[in-house]
Amino acid sequence: PFYYDPPVVTSITPRNGAVLGGNLLQVYGSNFGPVDTAPYVSIGLVTGTLCTSNIWTSDTAMSTVTPAGKGFPHDVFVAIPGFQISKGSLVGGFSYDVPTLTAISPGNAPTSGSNIITIRGKNLVSPATVSIGSTVSSSVTLISDTSIILVAPAGVGVGHAISGTFDGDPSFGNLQFTYDPPVITHVDPGNGPTIGGNFVTIRGKNFGTSSEIGLVLASIGNTACSSVVAATDHVAVECESSGGYGIALPVRVTVSSQVSNGDKLFSYDIPVITAMSPNVAETNTSTAVIILGRNFGEASAGRSAKIGDTLCSTLSFISFSSLGCTVEPGLGALLDVLVQVDIISGSTAAIFSYYAPIVNTLYRANGPPSGGTTTTVSGSHFGIYDSTILGKVEAYSC
């Protein structure tokens, strides 16, 4: 028997096209036969993925329109129908364009997610899945081969890569997505003891969920909270105060490196004096006393204390509730005591006294009623040499 040589495909242009097809494809080779043999082109298979609009140009050239498809590379066939199909192929000659993501709007969302995101690109087909970082969106809708919409999943942080699969093919592109930074709207309570240990509820938005609490930090002033726990997903966290001192300190929340506003303030409570031990002092020598109370700050705080109008000559921090004070010689009863920590102070009235004078001996215990007699009074607690002392004999002043 006699056989004509089969078609041979030597080149095509272009070598790639859209997944929905419709691209004009020029095919070159030899042995495409005469026009009345109706040669046709297929991509991938001789039958099953046939090109459309096959146009014979010559025995060595024809044009066609690509069918829909995906992946790469595919063999390109020219076939001549007849009693026995003759065919020739260009191995791996044609590839479908990969799905590519080119734009996203908006590129951010609250940490609770749920807002609608539009992604544009090309060669997008169904079934489609889209992930923000490692989290897959639960709802993705294909609008066209150039557009999809999805519901943003909940999350925290910045610079999350956007990726997708389209009919099993992974997407290309460098899109990124960012969750909104935390915002504080209220701090409750707005004050607390300097010893710390109390919980402060910080309310606002974009705090993430309890499963992401390890990415959440909080601070009062420059001091980190000793612990942070989720109160209500996305809108409230609780900060356990580490203690400190000062007033109008900014409260901040950091979620996965994003820092909140700092215009919501917290103040530590003012010093409170509850007792003095002892509550009396010598009039002519210094006396060591302990000031008892609360909210005396921490060891590094600047502080001072006054007994009446006189500063403690030395003042040592013992604890948040006690200070050591050296009381200098003096006079007076029911004196106020004041403690100042940083720029805030607190005082308690009539809580401290110097010992009252005690008369032991009077030398020359008599004299004329006209006065003028000099006598010597001995005893204790008369103050120091420059003290102002007033003596009386019954109602008469010396």
Disulfide bonds with the S-S distance in Angstrom:
Cys225-Cys239 1.90
Cys312-Cys325 1.98
